[in-house]
């Protein structure tokens, strides 16, 4: 069985080949799980009201603050598999 990092990287690659584009809520969840799994807790300041997309992404990532990277990686893998 491949290790978690390898499985995570494979899921990231698989995310580019989904049969259907996920809805926006799912895309935000994927983004947040990817960032949490890759970088850990959100850093930097929250984007201003003029950057609606950046603000939504930051908010989604911020909701995972404190989630272990390994947990986020596994949740990302599971979500990509469910969308495949």
Secondary structure, DSSP 8 states (H G I E B T S, - for coil): ---HHHHHHHHHHHHTT-SS---HHHHHHHHHHHHHHHH-S--S----TT-HHHHHHHHHHHTTTT--HHHHHHHHHHHHHHH-
